[in-house]
Structure formats: C-alpha cells, structure tokens
C-alpha cells in the first residue's frame, strides 16, 4: 500500500477530487513507477474510506488529466511522463517517440477512395469532387494509443499511393513511416507547410481507439504537407488525447 493520507477530510472539495489529487501526488512523487498498475478500486476505496464508485470517478478524471491510462479488464496504470511530440516542418511521429525511448507503431485502420468535399479539396488545391485516398491510422507508443489520424491524398497526383498503403497489411507495424510511403511513389522530399491546432470532444470511434472517456477532449491538428515544389501531397487531421500528450511547435 502506498503511503499517503488514508482519510480524505478536505472540506469543500468533492471526495472523488480529493482521492484523485492524492493519487496524482503519489504518481508525481514516484510512489508509482511509470507503467505500474495502481491498486484495485476496492483496495483504494478501503485506503481512503470511500466507496468504490468514488474511486472509479477519481481514476477516470486522472485519465483525462494524463496521470493514468486505463486498459480494459486490466486496470489503471501510472503515466509518469506524458509524451511530448514536436511539430515542425520535418519532425515526425516515429522519430519523436524514438527520441523519447519509446517504441512507435502504426496500424492501418481503413483505406478507401472518396470524392473530396470542399473542406478537403481546398487545402489540397484540387477541385471538389476529385478522387482522394482516405487513410485512417492509429499511432501507438509502446503499444498504447497516442493518436488517431485521418489522411487525404490527391489520387490524380499520386495514383500509386493506394497500392503503397495496401502493401502494409493489417495489424501494428513498427516499420511504418510517411517517408517510406512517399519515397515508394516517387515523392523524394516533403514537409509540413501549415499546422492548425484546436480542441474538441472526441467521436465515439476516436474515444474507443484512443482508450479515453467521451468526457475528455482531444487536441486535433490540421496539417498540410507539400513536396519540393510546394504542391500539397496530403491533408491530415490527427487527434490526440489532450491529457496524454503535449505538442511543441518548432518555429
């Protein structure tokens, strides 16, 4: 049992918040190691002299704040260092994680052809209704979800991009990178041209894939990547659990 106040008695503050604050202090002080599973809700309820539902609410809040991650049927695990991701012209997801001694992987969720609506055609500088390849990806760090990513590729400029993604197959792969995808279809150089960041509630699909509660928010980046001629090669919208990552924009 981790040492801390065993009785919650701070007047004027809800019990679940007090339990959450105490557990957050445990994690920040090193009482729980990174990735260590927290005691069961029953054990924590006994420790703090509260009911189990109070503990579950506290842990759910800690997940939104980035202090724990919850794995279905396994429990809650301490997150000591939220992931910092750099967003620059040429700073990429996989290298960000490797620089932080984390193992990156990607899973291709879906690949389909669609007609570009106006809001997708505009950043890609194509006519509305033009064919684009819509690719959905799940990015993970050490096997835990970090981002959920929607990508739109202009097929008239990049007719072989569909084949490149279909060759990846199903299931997580550690060998994925956009650099390899682009190189395989003849795009030798690419960079981010614009980055927009905003917060919003997640969709049910996003919350499920990111293993986060619907009550939390995601940070969403909207990015246009261009080739050496400044021609857009992909428009991407990427969702991150706001409590789990920090985004650093290089300028």
ZADRENSE-524969 format. One record per residue: residue in three letters; x, y, z of N, C-alpha, C in turn. Coordinates in nm, 3 decimals, decimal comma. Atoms other than C-alpha are relative to their C-alpha. Layout:
// ZADRENSE-524969
 resn      nx      ny      nz     cax     cay     caz      cx      cy      cz
  ala       X       Y       Z       X       Y       Z       X       Y       Z
...
// end
This chain:
// ZADRENSE-524969
 resn      nx      ny      nz     cax     cay     caz      cx      cy      cz
  unk   0,085  -0,119   0,000   0,000   0,000   0,000   0,088   0,124   0,000
  unk  -0,078  -0,121   0,007   0,139   0,340  -0,099  -0,034   0,090   0,117
  unk   0,021  -0,086  -0,115   0,185   0,584   0,185  -0,062   0,132  -0,044
  unk   0,065  -0,127   0,024  -0,046   0,885   0,184  -0,107   0,012   0,105
  unk   0,110  -0,015  -0,094  -0,335   1,023   0,383  -0,104  -0,108  -0,025
  unk   0,096   0,108   0,016  -0,571   0,731   0,446  -0,144   0,047   0,016
  unk   0,136  -0,051  -0,018  -0,868   0,951   0,520  -0,011   0,136  -0,070
  unk   0,020  -0,124   0,074  -0,999   1,224   0,291  -0,086   0,094   0,083
  unk   0,074  -0,089  -0,091  -1,105   1,525   0,500   0,010   0,147  -0,039
  unk  -0,012  -0,140   0,041  -1,055   1,843   0,295  -0,139   0,057  -0,026
  unk   0,135  -0,056   0,007  -1,372   2,044   0,348  -0,020   0,079  -0,129
  unk   0,035  -0,080   0,116  -1,548   2,191   0,047   0,046  -0,055  -0,133
  unk  -0,049   0,060   0,124  -1,382   1,964  -0,212  -0,060  -0,140  -0,011
  unk   0,066   0,127   0,018  -1,565   1,665  -0,357   0,095  -0,116   0,030
  unk  -0,083   0,114  -0,039  -1,443   1,326  -0,238   0,079  -0,057  -0,116
  unk  -0,073   0,060   0,113  -1,355   1,196  -0,584   0,118   0,086  -0,041
  unk  -0,110  -0,089   0,034  -1,143   1,504  -0,650   0,114  -0,014   0,100
  unk  -0,103   0,015  -0,101  -0,959   1,459  -0,322   0,076  -0,132  -0,017
  unk  -0,066   0,128   0,027  -0,891   1,092  -0,399   0,093   0,014  -0,121
  unk  -0,081  -0,019   0,119  -0,767   1,190  -0,744   0,125   0,081   0,027
  unk  -0,116  -0,083  -0,034  -0,539   1,461  -0,604   0,106  -0,081   0,076
  unk  -0,093   0,081  -0,078  -0,387   1,214  -0,357   0,074  -0,099  -0,089
  unk  -0,064   0,096   0,091  -0,320   0,957  -0,629   0,094   0,071  -0,097
  unk  -0,087  -0,077   0,088  -0,178   1,224  -0,860   0,130   0,036   0,071
  unk  -0,120  -0,030  -0,077   0,063   1,322  -0,583   0,088  -0,124   0,012
  unk  -0,077   0,125  -0,004   0,165   0,956  -0,548   0,080  -0,019  -0,129
  unk  -0,064   0,022   0,130   0,241   0,936  -0,918   0,111   0,102  -0,022
  unk  -0,100  -0,105   0,021   0,425   1,270  -0,931   0,122  -0,018   0,089
  unk  -0,111   0,016  -0,095   0,638   1,182  -0,627   0,082  -0,125  -0,025
  unk  -0,073   0,123   0,029   0,746   0,847  -0,771  -0,045  -0,118   0,081
  unk   0,050   0,114  -0,077   0,544   0,629  -0,534  -0,046  -0,111  -0,093
  unk   0,030   0,097   0,105   0,420   0,460  -0,850   0,099   0,020  -0,114
  unk  -0,092  -0,009   0,113   0,670   0,382  -1,122  -0,077   0,012  -0,131
  unk   0,063  -0,011   0,131   0,598   0,454  -1,487  -0,049  -0,137  -0,046
  unk   0,057   0,125   0,047   0,365   0,183  -1,617  -0,045  -0,095   0,109
  unk   0,041   0,088  -0,110   0,298   0,039  -1,270  -0,152   0,004   0,015
  unk   0,145   0,005  -0,017  -0,059  -0,078  -1,213  -0,038   0,051   0,139
  unk   0,050  -0,048  -0,127  -0,250   0,105  -0,942  -0,074  -0,112   0,072
  unk   0,080   0,100  -0,072  -0,416  -0,099  -0,666  -0,143  -0,004  -0,051
  unk   0,139   0,015   0,044  -0,768  -0,224  -0,732  -0,087   0,109   0,061
  unk   0,092  -0,101  -0,052  -1,061   0,011  -0,683  -0,048  -0,036   0,141
  unk   0,041   0,043  -0,134  -1,164  -0,198  -0,382   0,107   0,036   0,103
  unk  -0,109  -0,032  -0,092  -0,820  -0,153  -0,221   0,009   0,151   0,024
  unk  -0,007  -0,145  -0,015  -0,820   0,221  -0,289  -0,120   0,053   0,079
  unk   0,116  -0,042  -0,077  -1,172   0,256  -0,152   0,023  -0,022   0,149
  unk  -0,030   0,028  -0,141  -1,058   0,092   0,170   0,105   0,097   0,052
  unk  -0,107  -0,092  -0,042  -0,747   0,311   0,185  -0,054   0,137   0,034
  unk   0,049  -0,136  -0,018  -0,940   0,636   0,152  -0,133   0,006   0,075
  unk   0,127   0,006  -0,073  -1,253   0,521   0,340  -0,113   0,065  -0,081
  unk   0,107  -0,048   0,089  -1,480   0,598   0,044  -0,057  -0,121  -0,074
  unk   0,053   0,113   0,074  -1,697   0,386  -0,180   0,073  -0,018  -0,134
  unk  -0,072   0,036   0,122  -1,574   0,218  -0,496  -0,033   0,094  -0,116
  unk   0,039  -0,089   0,110  -1,770   0,448  -0,730   0,075   0,133   0,008
  unk  -0,078  -0,122  -0,018  -1,588   0,749  -0,583   0,140  -0,019  -0,056
  unk  -0,135   0,030   0,052  -1,254   0,585  -0,664  -0,002  -0,007  -0,152
  unk   0,007   0,014   0,146  -1,363   0,497  -1,019  -0,014   0,136  -0,067
  unk   0,014  -0,134   0,056  -1,468   0,858  -1,082   0,133   0,075   0,007
  unk  -0,130  -0,065  -0,015  -1,133   0,980  -0,949   0,099  -0,050  -0,104
  unk  -0,094   0,058   0,096  -0,939   0,742  -1,172  -0,036   0,042  -0,142
  unk   0,043  -0,047   0,133  -1,147   0,839  -1,477   0,049   0,142  -0,024
  unk  -0,049  -0,137   0,014  -1,058   1,202  -1,413   0,152   0,002  -0,018
  unk  -0,146   0,005   0,014  -0,690   1,114  -1,371   0,040  -0,039  -0,142
  unk  -0,031   0,036   0,139  -0,701   0,955  -1,716  -0,012   0,122  -0,091
  unk   0,015  -0,120   0,083  -0,831   1,278  -1,870   0,113   0,098   0,024
  unk  -0,110  -0,089  -0,033  -0,551   1,465  -1,693   0,136  -0,056  -0,041
  unk  -0,125   0,058   0,047  -0,288   1,227  -1,829   0,084  -0,069   0,105
  unk  -0,077   0,065  -0,106  -0,181   1,073  -1,495  -0,006  -0,152  -0,006
  unk   0,012   0,146   0,012  -0,305   0,722  -1,571  -0,052  -0,035  -0,139
  unk   0,067   0,055   0,117  -0,402   0,509  -1,865  -0,081  -0,121   0,049
  unk   0,089   0,108  -0,041  -0,688   0,263  -1,833  -0,006  -0,104  -0,110
  unk   0,007   0,110   0,095  -0,674  -0,075  -2,003  -0,114  -0,091   0,041
  unk   0,120   0,079  -0,030  -0,998  -0,269  -2,024   0,039  -0,138   0,053
  unk  -0,019   0,130  -0,066  -1,002  -0,575  -1,795   0,136  -0,014   0,066
  unk  -0,132   0,008  -0,063  -0,651  -0,494  -1,670   0,018   0,100   0,113
  unk  -0,011  -0,097  -0,107  -0,685  -0,180  -1,460   0,061   0,131  -0,046
  unk  -0,058  -0,131   0,026  -0,524   0,165  -1,435   0,150  -0,005   0,024
  unk  -0,146   0,003  -0,006  -0,153   0,224  -1,493   0,054   0,143   0,005
  unk  -0,055  -0,134  -0,020   0,060   0,522  -1,389   0,070   0,049  -0,126
  unk  -0,070  -0,068   0,109   0,173   0,765  -1,657   0,083   0,110   0,064
  unk  -0,088  -0,093  -0,070   0,476   0,945  -1,516   0,041   0,116  -0,090
  unk  -0,045  -0,104   0,092   0,594   1,136  -1,822  -0,090   0,005  -0,122
  unk   0,081  -0,014   0,120   0,328   1,250  -2,070   0,089   0,017  -0,123
  unk  -0,080  -0,001   0,122   0,453   1,220  -2,427   0,003   0,140  -0,060
  unk  -0,015  -0,128   0,069   0,592   1,537  -2,584   0,031  -0,027  -0,146
  unk  -0,019   0,018   0,143   0,560   1,550  -2,960   0,030   0,135  -0,064
  unk  -0,041  -0,122   0,068   0,737   1,810  -3,171  -0,066   0,006  -0,138
  unk   0,062  -0,022   0,129   0,551   1,953  -3,468   0,076   0,109  -0,072
  unk  -0,075  -0,096   0,081   0,782   2,118  -3,717  -0,011  -0,037  -0,145
  unk   0,006   0,027   0,144   0,842   2,123  -4,088   0,037  -0,144  -0,032
  unk  -0,047   0,135   0,030   1,025   1,790  -4,075   0,025  -0,081   0,128
  unk  -0,008   0,083  -0,121   0,973   1,642  -3,727  -0,118  -0,094  -0,002
  unk   0,102   0,099   0,026   0,781   1,317  -3,746  -0,028  -0,087   0,122
  unk   0,051   0,077  -0,113   0,584   1,093  -3,510   0,098  -0,109   0,044
  unk  -0,086   0,114  -0,036   0,813   0,788  -3,524   0,130   0,047   0,065
  unk  -0,126  -0,048  -0,056   1,132   0,986  -3,461  -0,021   0,066   0,135
  unk   0,033  -0,059  -0,130   0,966   1,183  -3,180   0,001  -0,106   0,109
  unk   0,010   0,104  -0,102   0,892   0,861  -2,996   0,135  -0,067   0,024
  unk  -0,131   0,063  -0,018   1,231   0,704  -3,059   0,094   0,091   0,079
  unk  -0,083  -0,094  -0,077   1,399   1,019  -2,926  -0,035  -0,004   0,148
  unk   0,042   0,012  -0,139   1,197   0,966  -2,608   0,007  -0,142   0,053
  unk  -0,019   0,141  -0,039   1,299   0,598  -2,586  -0,131  -0,076   0,008
  unk   0,126   0,073   0,011   0,953   0,478  -2,683  -0,007  -0,069  -0,135
  unk   0,010   0,077   0,124   0,868   0,219  -2,946  -0,125   0,042  -0,077
  unk   0,116  -0,040   0,078   0,644   0,359  -3,222  -0,057  -0,114  -0,083
  unk   0,063   0,092   0,095   0,396   0,158  -3,425  -0,122   0,067  -0,059
  unk   0,120  -0,052   0,067   0,114   0,229  -3,669  -0,085  -0,117  -0,044
  unk   0,095   0,098   0,053  -0,196   0,035  -3,763  -0,089   0,069  -0,102
  unk   0,089  -0,053   0,103  -0,382   0,099  -4,087  -0,141  -0,049   0,033
  unk   0,137   0,034  -0,038  -0,749   0,108  -3,983  -0,088  -0,015  -0,124
  unk   0,085   0,003   0,119  -0,907   0,182  -4,321   0,068   0,071  -0,116
  unk  -0,048  -0,062   0,123  -0,815   0,266  -4,681  -0,116   0,000  -0,099
  unk   0,111  -0,005   0,095  -1,084   0,387  -4,920   0,010   0,123  -0,089
  unk   0,007  -0,112   0,094  -1,139   0,609  -5,221  -0,130   0,076   0,024
  unk   0,118  -0,084  -0,014  -1,375   0,903  -5,179   0,013   0,120  -0,094
  unk  -0,002  -0,125   0,074  -1,468   1,223  -5,361   0,022   0,114   0,099
  unk  -0,039  -0,103  -0,096  -1,313   1,527  -5,194  -0,110   0,104   0,019
  unk   0,091  -0,113  -0,027  -1,566   1,761  -5,027   0,081   0,129  -0,002
  unk  -0,066  -0,130   0,011  -1,488   2,131  -5,040   0,106   0,021   0,108
  unk  -0,093  -0,026  -0,110  -1,320   2,137  -4,696   0,128  -0,083  -0,010
  unk  -0,120   0,078   0,025  -1,073   1,869  -4,811   0,067   0,045  -0,129
  unk  -0,054  -0,043   0,129  -1,031   1,989  -5,169   0,078   0,131   0,013
  unk  -0,063  -0,132  -0,011  -0,937   2,343  -5,061   0,146  -0,009   0,046
  unk  -0,142   0,008  -0,039  -0,617   2,261  -4,863   0,084  -0,082  -0,096
  unk  -0,076   0,081   0,096  -0,517   2,003  -5,127   0,014   0,070  -0,136
  unk  -0,004  -0,077   0,125  -0,567   2,263  -5,404  -0,044  -0,086  -0,119
  unk   0,061   0,079   0,106  -0,787   2,031  -5,609  -0,146   0,040  -0,011
  unk   0,140  -0,032   0,016  -1,140   2,061  -5,741  -0,087  -0,087   0,091
  unk   0,094   0,083  -0,077  -1,425   1,949  -5,515  -0,053  -0,115  -0,085
  unk   0,044   0,118   0,074  -1,530   1,600  -5,615   0,112  -0,080  -0,062
  unk  -0,114   0,074   0,053  -1,181   1,499  -5,724   0,026  -0,124   0,087
  unk  -0,024   0,121  -0,079  -1,077   1,147  -5,616   0,117   0,018   0,097
  unk  -0,107   0,000  -0,101  -0,873   1,123  -5,295  -0,001  -0,136   0,068
  unk  -0,010   0,121  -0,081  -0,747   0,828  -5,095  -0,011   0,041   0,145
  unk   0,024  -0,030  -0,141  -0,879   0,841  -4,739   0,058  -0,114   0,083
  unk  -0,070   0,101  -0,079  -0,649   0,656  -4,497  -0,011   0,036   0,148
  unk   0,009  -0,020  -0,145  -0,718   0,619  -4,125   0,107  -0,084   0,068
  unk  -0,110   0,067  -0,069  -0,423   0,531  -3,899  -0,012   0,017   0,151
  unk  -0,013  -0,008  -0,145  -0,377   0,455  -3,530   0,148  -0,004   0,033
  unk  -0,140  -0,003  -0,042  -0,041   0,558  -3,384   0,013  -0,037   0,146
  unk  -0,019   0,047  -0,138   0,090   0,390  -3,069   0,144   0,022   0,046
  unk  -0,132  -0,007  -0,064   0,381   0,430  -2,828   0,006  -0,111   0,103
  unk  -0,012   0,116  -0,090   0,496   0,114  -2,650  -0,131  -0,078   0,007
  unk   0,123   0,077   0,007   0,170  -0,046  -2,762  -0,123   0,070   0,054
  unk   0,115  -0,074  -0,053  -0,055   0,225  -2,613  -0,036   0,112  -0,096
  unk   0,039  -0,097   0,102  -0,260   0,456  -2,841   0,036   0,144   0,036
  unk  -0,040  -0,139  -0,016  -0,131   0,809  -2,889  -0,080   0,092  -0,092
  unk   0,078  -0,085   0,089  -0,310   0,944  -3,195  -0,085  -0,082  -0,096
  unk   0,091   0,058   0,099  -0,590   0,870  -3,439  -0,001   0,097  -0,116
  unk  -0,047  -0,086   0,107  -0,510   1,004  -3,781  -0,079  -0,022  -0,130
  unk   0,072   0,006   0,128  -0,717   1,086  -4,095   0,086   0,068  -0,107
  unk  -0,086  -0,052   0,106  -0,520   1,137  -4,418  -0,073  -0,001  -0,134
  unk   0,063  -0,014   0,132  -0,636   1,257  -4,761   0,108   0,026  -0,104
  unk  -0,102  -0,010   0,104  -0,412   1,200  -5,064  -0,066   0,025  -0,135
  unk   0,057  -0,025   0,133  -0,489   1,350  -5,408   0,043  -0,107  -0,100
  unk  -0,033   0,116   0,083  -0,508   1,047  -5,635   0,046   0,039  -0,140
  unk  -0,044  -0,039   0,134  -0,462   1,238  -5,961   0,149   0,033  -0,002
  unk  -0,143  -0,029  -0,011  -0,117   1,346  -5,839   0,078  -0,123   0,045
  unk  -0,069   0,112  -0,065  -0,035   1,023  -5,654  -0,078  -0,129  -0,025
  unk   0,085   0,116   0,032  -0,204   0,731  -5,833   0,044  -0,130   0,065
  unk  -0,050   0,126  -0,057   0,016   0,466  -5,667  -0,006  -0,004   0,152
  unk  -0,003  -0,003  -0,145  -0,040   0,571  -5,306  -0,090  -0,107   0,061
  unk   0,089   0,104  -0,053  -0,327   0,324  -5,259   0,073  -0,134   0,009
  unk  -0,077   0,125  -0,001  -0,103   0,031  -5,353   0,102  -0,001   0,113
  unk  -0,100  -0,010  -0,107   0,162   0,155  -5,109  -0,060  -0,030   0,137
  unk   0,063   0,025  -0,130  -0,082   0,150  -4,817  -0,054  -0,142   0,010
  unk   0,051   0,137  -0,003  -0,239  -0,180  -4,912   0,111  -0,101   0,025
  unk  -0,114   0,090  -0,020   0,108  -0,337  -4,904   0,040  -0,010   0,147
  unk  -0,037   0,002  -0,142   0,140  -0,255  -4,533  -0,066  -0,115   0,073
  unk   0,071   0,109  -0,065  -0,119  -0,512  -4,432  -0,069   0,045   0,127
  unk   0,075  -0,029  -0,122  -0,321  -0,535  -4,113   0,086  -0,023   0,124
  unk  -0,072   0,016  -0,125  -0,204  -0,512  -3,754   0,108   0,104   0,017
  unk  -0,103  -0,101  -0,027   0,051  -0,283  -3,586   0,131  -0,034  -0,070
  unk  -0,131   0,018   0,059   0,378  -0,233  -3,769   0,094   0,108   0,051
  unk  -0,100  -0,094  -0,048   0,693  -0,072  -3,634   0,082   0,057  -0,115
  unk  -0,082  -0,039   0,115   0,832  -0,026  -3,985  -0,069   0,105  -0,086
  unk   0,075  -0,098   0,079   0,585   0,242  -4,097   0,065   0,138   0,009
  unk  -0,032  -0,143  -0,001   0,680   0,597  -4,197  -0,054   0,061  -0,128
  unk   0,045  -0,068   0,120   0,538   0,851  -4,437   0,115   0,020  -0,097
  unk  -0,116  -0,013   0,087   0,890   0,896  -4,567   0,012  -0,118  -0,094
  unk  -0,008   0,120   0,084   0,889   0,536  -4,692  -0,115  -0,005  -0,100
  unk   0,116  -0,001   0,090   0,539   0,571  -4,836   0,026   0,095  -0,117
  unk  -0,021  -0,099   0,106   0,628   0,887  -5,027   0,115  -0,040  -0,093
  unk  -0,114   0,042   0,083   0,963   0,754  -5,145  -0,041  -0,110  -0,098
  unk   0,040   0,111   0,085   0,795   0,442  -5,283  -0,084   0,044  -0,120
  unk   0,082  -0,049   0,112   0,570   0,655  -5,506   0,065   0,120  -0,069
  unk  -0,075  -0,101   0,074   0,839   0,899  -5,618   0,003   0,140   0,058
  unk  -0,008  -0,131  -0,066   0,797   1,188  -5,372   0,125  -0,001   0,088
  unk  -0,131   0,009  -0,066   1,156   1,247  -5,264   0,012   0,092   0,122
  unk  -0,010  -0,095  -0,111   1,103   1,541  -5,030  -0,139   0,050   0,035
  unk   0,130  -0,053  -0,044   0,809   1,663  -4,824   0,019   0,067   0,135
  unk  -0,006  -0,074  -0,127   0,743   1,891  -4,529  -0,138   0,050   0,036
  unk   0,123  -0,066  -0,042   0,464   2,039  -4,323   0,006   0,146  -0,043
  unk   0,007  -0,141   0,039   0,354   2,372  -4,463  -0,085   0,080   0,097
  unk   0,087  -0,068  -0,096   0,071   2,464  -4,227  -0,042  -0,096   0,110
  unk   0,047   0,078  -0,115  -0,036   2,345  -3,881  -0,104   0,084   0,074
  unk   0,103  -0,064  -0,081  -0,360   2,437  -3,707  -0,035  -0,096   0,113
  unk   0,031   0,084  -0,116  -0,438   2,309  -3,355  -0,126   0,053   0,067
  unk   0,119  -0,038  -0,075  -0,776   2,309  -3,184  -0,044  -0,115   0,089
  unk   0,052   0,102  -0,092  -0,954   2,122  -2,905  -0,147  -0,024  -0,030
  unk   0,141   0,035   0,019  -1,285   1,939  -2,937  -0,027  -0,133   0,069
  unk   0,034   0,131  -0,055  -1,474   1,643  -2,788   0,030  -0,109  -0,103
  unk  -0,026   0,109   0,095  -1,384   1,305  -2,942  -0,129  -0,060  -0,052
  unk   0,111   0,084   0,045  -1,617   1,100  -3,156   0,007  -0,132   0,076
  unk  -0,002   0,130  -0,068  -1,714   0,759  -3,020   0,111  -0,089  -0,056
  unk  -0,106   0,080   0,063  -1,479   0,595  -3,269   0,137   0,043   0,051
  unk  -0,129  -0,051  -0,048  -1,189   0,820  -3,164   0,025  -0,038   0,146
  unk  -0,015   0,034  -0,142  -1,252   0,766  -2,792   0,029  -0,148   0,018
  unk  -0,023   0,144  -0,012  -1,265   0,389  -2,841   0,142  -0,036  -0,040
  unk  -0,135   0,033   0,047  -0,941   0,372  -3,040   0,108   0,059   0,091
  unk  -0,099  -0,065  -0,086  -0,759   0,615  -2,808  -0,013  -0,043   0,146
  unk   0,023   0,049  -0,136  -0,894   0,439  -2,495  -0,013   0,116   0,099
  unk   0,022  -0,117  -0,084  -1,018   0,764  -2,346  -0,150   0,020   0,020
  unk   0,142  -0,021  -0,024  -1,350   0,873  -2,194  -0,058   0,104  -0,094
  unk   0,067  -0,097   0,086  -1,604   1,062  -2,403  -0,002   0,140   0,063
  unk   0,005  -0,129  -0,069  -1,598   1,338  -2,140   0,128   0,081  -0,016
  unk  -0,127  -0,070   0,019  -1,234   1,424  -2,218   0,003   0,067  -0,136
  unk  -0,016  -0,069   0,127  -1,111   1,639  -2,503   0,119  -0,056  -0,077
  unk  -0,116   0,029   0,082  -0,880   1,570  -2,793   0,059   0,131  -0,051
  unk  -0,065  -0,105   0,077  -0,624   1,806  -2,940   0,005  -0,048  -0,144
  unk  -0,001   0,040   0,139  -0,667   1,799  -3,316   0,088   0,093  -0,081
  unk  -0,083  -0,078   0,091  -0,401   1,912  -3,560  -0,052  -0,017  -0,142
  unk   0,033   0,002   0,142  -0,487   2,002  -3,917   0,126   0,042  -0,076
  unk  -0,131  -0,021   0,060  -0,177   1,975  -4,133  -0,007  -0,018  -0,152
  unk  -0,021   0,017   0,144  -0,096   2,029  -4,500   0,149  -0,026  -0,022
  unk  -0,138   0,031   0,036   0,220   1,860  -4,625   0,017   0,021  -0,150
  unk  -0,027  -0,032   0,140   0,380   1,969  -4,952   0,131  -0,065  -0,044
  unk  -0,124   0,055   0,054   0,652   1,837  -5,183   0,100   0,113  -0,027
  unk  -0,106  -0,098   0,024   0,967   2,017  -5,301  -0,045   0,115  -0,088
  unk   0,054  -0,106   0,085   0,757   2,219  -5,547  -0,113   0,076   0,068
  unk   0,103  -0,066  -0,080   0,523   2,338  -5,271  -0,141  -0,044  -0,040
  unk   0,129   0,055   0,040   0,242   2,120  -5,408  -0,052  -0,092   0,111
  unk   0,052   0,086  -0,108   0,015   1,959  -5,143  -0,001  -0,148  -0,039
  unk   0,000   0,145   0,023   0,065   1,583  -5,114  -0,090  -0,073   0,099
  unk   0,093   0,060  -0,095  -0,154   1,515  -4,811  -0,057   0,108   0,091
  unk   0,063  -0,079  -0,104  -0,402   1,688  -4,585  -0,037  -0,097   0,110
  unk   0,020   0,094  -0,110  -0,418   1,527  -4,240  -0,063   0,067   0,120
  unk   0,058  -0,040  -0,127  -0,631   1,562  -3,929   0,034  -0,108   0,102
  unk  -0,048   0,096  -0,098  -0,481   1,398  -3,621  -0,051   0,035   0,138
  unk   0,057  -0,019  -0,133  -0,648   1,355  -3,281   0,092  -0,060   0,106
  unk  -0,080   0,045  -0,115  -0,450   1,326  -2,955  -0,082   0,017   0,126
  unk   0,061  -0,018  -0,129  -0,584   1,266  -2,607   0,068   0,116   0,071
  unk  -0,059  -0,124  -0,049  -0,532   1,612  -2,455   0,079  -0,019   0,131
  unk  -0,070   0,021  -0,126  -0,425   1,479  -2,114   0,119  -0,089  -0,010
  unk  -0,103   0,103   0,014  -0,180   1,228  -2,256   0,125   0,051  -0,072
  unk  -0,113  -0,051   0,078   0,045   1,439  -2,482   0,009   0,151   0,016
  unk  -0,018  -0,142   0,021   0,191   1,784  -2,515   0,060   0,019  -0,138
  unk  -0,044  -0,027   0,136   0,252   1,935  -2,857   0,089   0,123  -0,001
  unk  -0,096  -0,110   0,006   0,558   2,152  -2,912   0,020   0,037  -0,147
  unk  -0,012  -0,044   0,138   0,557   2,355  -3,234   0,133   0,070  -0,020
  unk  -0,129  -0,061   0,033   0,902   2,431  -3,375  -0,020   0,110  -0,102
  unk   0,010  -0,110   0,095   0,931   2,767  -3,549   0,139   0,053  -0,036
// end
